[in-house]
């Protein structure tokens, strides 16, 4: 769980894509089920309380799988991942935001999302 090079981060992202796709789908299902269970919520074909509990548990499992890689899961909706790295001797986080095709951004570790810059 050390630092990633850009090449390693891109390879890890590619390896995780199926898991991330499932996480996004399960996140949406969990949200829909939760809304249906809320007072006055519209019913859903996804089910009820048992399905919500199962979906929530699977979402937790998927989040844990991502976190066990050493990648920082910074946001769930939208999904935001930070890969610890170093650029020119400075600690940074390589960023991937749901919808991005590739890792194309970074920010200093102490700045967060607001300090994002495009990779050169």
Secondary structure, DSSP 8 states (H G I E B T S, - for coil): -----HHHHHHHHHHHHHHHHHHHHHHHHHHHHHHHHSTT----TT-SHHHHHHHHHHHHHHHHHHHTTT-EEEEETTEEEEEEEEETTEEEEEEEETT-SS--EEEETTT-GGG-EE--
